[in-house]
Protein backbone atom coordinates (compact mmCIF):
# COMPACT_ATOMS: atom_id res chain seq x y z
CA UNK A 1 0.00 0.00 0.00
CA UNK A 2 1.19 3.50 -0.80
CA UNK A 3 1.29 6.07 1.93
CA UNK A 4 1.38 9.65 0.75
CA UNK A 5 0.84 12.40 3.29
CA UNK A 6 0.26 16.01 2.25
CA UNK A 7 -0.01 18.01 5.45
CA UNK A 8 -0.59 21.76 5.38
CA UNK A 9 3.13 22.49 5.93
CA UNK A 10 4.11 20.35 2.96
CA UNK A 11 1.62 22.27 0.78
CA UNK A 12 3.35 25.50 1.80
CA UNK A 13 6.81 24.04 1.05
CA UNK A 14 5.68 22.83 -2.36
CA UNK A 15 4.17 26.23 -3.13
CA UNK A 16 7.35 28.04 -2.09
CA UNK A 17 9.55 25.73 -4.16
CA UNK A 18 7.34 26.28 -7.17
CA UNK A 19 7.57 30.04 -6.69
CA UNK A 20 11.34 29.82 -6.48
CA UNK A 21 11.45 27.86 -9.70
CA UNK A 22 13.02 24.85 -8.04
CA UNK A 23 10.12 22.54 -8.88
CA UNK A 24 9.69 20.94 -12.25
CA UNK A 25 7.03 22.23 -14.60
CA UNK A 26 3.73 20.40 -14.27
CA UNK A 27 2.72 18.29 -17.22
CA UNK A 28 -0.06 19.67 -19.37
CA UNK A 29 -3.23 19.29 -17.36
CA UNK A 30 -6.40 18.42 -19.21
CA UNK A 31 -7.96 21.69 -20.45
CA UNK A 32 -11.46 20.82 -19.19
CA UNK A 33 -10.15 20.06 -15.68
CA UNK A 34 -7.85 23.10 -15.72
CA UNK A 35 -10.74 25.43 -16.64
CA UNK A 36 -12.98 23.94 -13.95
CA UNK A 37 -10.27 24.21 -11.30
CA UNK A 38 -9.44 27.75 -12.36
CA UNK A 39 -13.11 28.77 -12.08
CA UNK A 40 -13.74 27.26 -8.64
CA UNK A 41 -10.23 27.16 -7.17
CA UNK A 42 -10.31 30.89 -6.43
CA UNK A 43 -13.08 30.56 -3.85
CA UNK A 44 -12.05 31.26 -0.28
CA UNK A 45 -13.20 27.83 0.93
CA UNK A 46 -11.30 25.94 -1.81
CA UNK A 47 -8.37 23.65 -1.25
CA UNK A 48 -6.61 23.60 -4.60
CA UNK A 49 -3.48 21.51 -5.00
CA UNK A 50 -1.25 20.64 -7.96
CA UNK A 51 1.67 18.27 -7.44
CA UNK A 52 4.08 17.42 -10.23
CA UNK A 53 6.01 14.26 -10.92
CA UNK A 54 9.19 15.32 -9.12
CA UNK A 55 7.45 15.57 -5.77
CA UNK A 56 5.56 12.32 -6.35
CA UNK A 57 8.83 10.56 -7.16
CA UNK A 58 10.38 11.92 -3.96
CA UNK A 59 7.38 10.61 -2.00
CA UNK A 60 7.76 7.22 -3.73
CA UNK A 61 11.37 6.98 -2.60
CA UNK A 62 10.16 7.14 1.00
CA UNK A 63 8.16 3.95 0.53
CA UNK A 64 9.63 0.57 1.49
CA UNK A 65 7.05 -1.17 -0.68
CA UNK A 66 8.34 -1.82 -4.22
CA UNK A 67 4.83 -2.00 -5.70
CA UNK A 68 3.83 1.24 -4.00
CA UNK A 69 6.99 2.87 -5.30
CA UNK A 70 6.23 1.68 -8.85
CA UNK A 71 2.68 3.04 -8.73
CA UNK A 72 3.76 6.42 -7.37
CA UNK A 73 6.44 6.72 -10.05
CA UNK A 74 3.82 6.03 -12.73
CA UNK A 75 1.81 9.11 -11.67
CA UNK A 76 3.07 12.22 -13.42
CA UNK A 77 0.78 14.73 -11.69
CA UNK A 78 -1.98 15.06 -9.13
CA UNK A 79 -4.56 17.86 -9.18
CA UNK A 80 -7.06 18.33 -6.37
CA UNK A 81 -9.94 20.73 -5.79
CA UNK A 82 -11.85 20.29 -2.54
CA UNK A 83 -14.63 22.08 -0.68
CA UNK A 84 -15.33 20.65 2.77
CA UNK A 85 -18.22 23.04 3.29
CA UNK A 86 -19.85 26.03 1.59
CA UNK A 87 -19.59 24.24 -1.73
CA UNK A 88 -20.15 26.70 -4.61
CA UNK A 89 -20.24 23.92 -7.25
CA UNK A 90 -23.84 23.53 -8.44
CA UNK A 91 -25.41 20.43 -9.99
CA UNK A 92 -25.44 22.11 -13.42
CA UNK A 93 -21.68 22.83 -13.10
CA UNK A 94 -21.05 19.13 -12.53
CA UNK A 95 -23.33 18.15 -15.42
CA UNK A 96 -21.43 20.51 -17.72
CA UNK A 97 -18.10 19.14 -16.47
CA UNK A 98 -19.22 15.55 -17.10
CA UNK A 99 -20.39 16.41 -20.62
CA UNK A 100 -17.12 18.16 -21.43
CA UNK A 101 -15.08 15.23 -20.07
CA UNK A 102 -17.11 12.78 -22.18
CA UNK A 103 -16.57 15.03 -25.21
CA UNK A 104 -12.83 14.84 -24.43
CA UNK A 105 -12.90 11.01 -24.64
CA UNK A 106 -13.20 10.27 -20.93
CA UNK A 107 -15.22 7.15 -20.15
CA UNK A 108 -17.27 6.41 -17.07
CA UNK A 109 -15.54 3.75 -15.02
CA UNK A 110 -17.69 3.48 -11.89
CA UNK A 111 -20.37 5.25 -9.88
CA UNK A 112 -21.15 4.77 -6.18
CA UNK A 113 -23.64 6.39 -3.84
CA UNK A 114 -22.85 6.60 -0.15
CA UNK A 115 -25.48 8.43 1.89
CA UNK A 116 -25.77 11.89 0.35
CA UNK A 117 -22.46 11.52 -1.53
CA UNK A 118 -22.21 10.63 -5.20
CA UNK A 119 -18.82 9.23 -6.25
CA UNK A 120 -17.90 8.97 -9.91
CA UNK A 121 -14.72 7.69 -11.57
CA UNK A 122 -13.82 8.52 -15.17
CA UNK A 123 -10.77 7.40 -17.13
CA UNK A 124 -9.02 8.14 -20.37
CA UNK A 125 -7.04 5.26 -21.84
CA UNK A 126 -4.52 4.59 -24.57
CA UNK A 127 -4.11 0.90 -25.46
CA UNK A 128 -5.22 -0.42 -22.04
CA UNK A 129 -3.04 2.09 -20.20
CA UNK A 130 -4.92 4.62 -18.09
CA UNK A 131 -3.47 8.07 -18.77
CA UNK A 132 -5.99 10.09 -16.74
CA UNK A 133 -8.20 9.24 -13.79
CA UNK A 134 -10.81 11.65 -12.52
CA UNK A 135 -12.75 11.14 -9.33
CA UNK A 136 -15.65 13.46 -8.52
CA UNK A 137 -17.34 13.32 -5.14
CA UNK A 138 -20.41 15.47 -4.60
CA UNK A 139 -22.20 15.65 -1.30
CA UNK A 140 -24.81 17.97 0.12
CA UNK A 141 -22.26 20.56 1.25
CA UNK A 142 -18.98 19.24 -0.07
CA UNK A 143 -17.26 18.62 -3.38
CA UNK A 144 -14.00 17.00 -4.45
CA UNK A 145 -12.34 16.69 -7.85
CA UNK A 146 -9.18 14.59 -8.01
CA UNK A 147 -7.27 14.17 -11.27
CA UNK A 148 -4.33 11.78 -11.57
CA UNK A 149 -2.28 11.78 -14.76
CA UNK A 150 0.33 9.21 -15.69
CA UNK A 151 0.54 5.67 -17.00
CA UNK A 152 -1.48 3.39 -14.75
CA UNK A 153 -2.99 -0.06 -14.99
CA UNK A 154 -6.51 -0.64 -13.76
CA UNK A 155 -5.13 -2.83 -10.95
CA UNK A 156 -3.08 0.14 -9.70
CA UNK A 157 -6.20 2.14 -8.86
CA UNK A 158 -7.35 -0.13 -6.04
CA UNK A 159 -3.80 -0.21 -4.67
CA UNK A 160 -3.52 3.58 -4.34
CA UNK A 161 -3.28 4.55 -0.71
CA UNK A 162 -2.61 8.26 -0.63
CA UNK A 163 -3.43 10.44 2.33
CA UNK A 164 -5.36 12.92 0.24
CA UNK A 165 -9.03 13.78 0.70
CA UNK A 166 -11.19 11.24 -1.10
CA UNK A 167 -8.41 8.79 -1.91
CA UNK A 168 -10.00 6.06 0.22
CA UNK A 169 -12.73 5.88 -2.42
CA UNK A 170 -10.30 4.10 -4.77
CA UNK A 171 -10.70 1.07 -2.46
CA UNK A 172 -14.32 0.81 -3.66
CA UNK A 173 -13.08 -0.25 -7.10
CA UNK A 174 -12.92 -4.03 -7.45
CA UNK A 175 -9.54 -5.66 -8.09
CA UNK A 176 -10.77 -7.01 -11.42
CA UNK A 177 -12.22 -4.49 -13.86
CA UNK A 178 -14.50 -7.19 -15.31
CA UNK A 179 -16.48 -7.25 -12.04
CA UNK A 180 -17.42 -3.56 -12.21
CA UNK A 181 -21.18 -3.03 -12.19
CA UNK A 182 -22.46 -1.98 -15.61
ROVOTOR-497596 format. One record per residue (C-alpha): x, z, y; residue in one letter. Coordinates in steps of 0.25 Angstrom, whole numbers, plus 5000, padded with zeros to 4 digits. Last residue first. Layout:
BEGIN
XZYa...
This chain:
BEGIN
491049384992x491549514988x493049514986x493449524971x494249394971x495149454982x495749544972x496249684977x494849704984x494849724999x494349855003x495749905004x495949815016x494949905024x496050015024x496649925035x495549965045x496450035055x497950015052x498650095042x499049975033x498749975018x498649835014x498549814999x497149764999x497549655009x498849615001x497949564989x497449454997x498849405000x499449415014x500249325023x500149375037x499149415047x498349545047x497149555057x496349685058x495149695067x494449825068x493149865074x492450005077x491150055082x490150005072x491149955063x491849825062x493149795053x493749665054x494949635045x495749505047x496749455037x497649335040x498649255032x498049285018x498849195008x497949124998x498448985004x498249025018x497249135021x496449195033x495749315030x494549395034x494149545031x492849605036x492549755037x491149795043x491049945046x489750015048x489850085034x490949995026x490549855026x491549755019x491949605021x492949525014x493849405015x493149325026x493949195029x494749165041x494849015044x494949025059x493448995060x493249115051x494049205061x493249145073x491849185066x492349325062x492849345077x491449295082x490749385073x491649505077x491349485091x489849465088x489849605082x490549665094x491949715096x491949825107x492249935097x492150065104x492750135092x493950115083x494149975088x495349905081x496049775083x497249755073x498249635071x499249635060x500349535059x501249465049x500749535036x501549495024x502649605027x501549715026x501149655012x502549655007x502849795011x501549845005x501949774992x503349834993x502849974995x503950065002x503350025016x504150045029x504549905028x503149855029x503049925042x504249845048x503549715042x502249755049x503049775062x503749645061x502449565057x501649595070x500749705073x499549685083x498649805086x497449825094x496749955095x495549935104x494750045111x495249995125x494849855122x495949745124x495949715109x494549655109x494849525115x496249515111x495949555097x494849445096x495749335102x496949375092x495949375080x495449235083x496849185087x497449235074x498749315077x500049235079x501149315073x501549435082x502849425089x503949515084x504049645090x505249685099x504649615111x504549745119x503049735120x502949715105x503849835103x502949925112x501749875105x502349915091x502750045096x501350075102x500650035089x501650125081x501350245090x499850225087x500050225072x500150095064x500350135050x500650035039x500550085024x500549975014x500050005000x
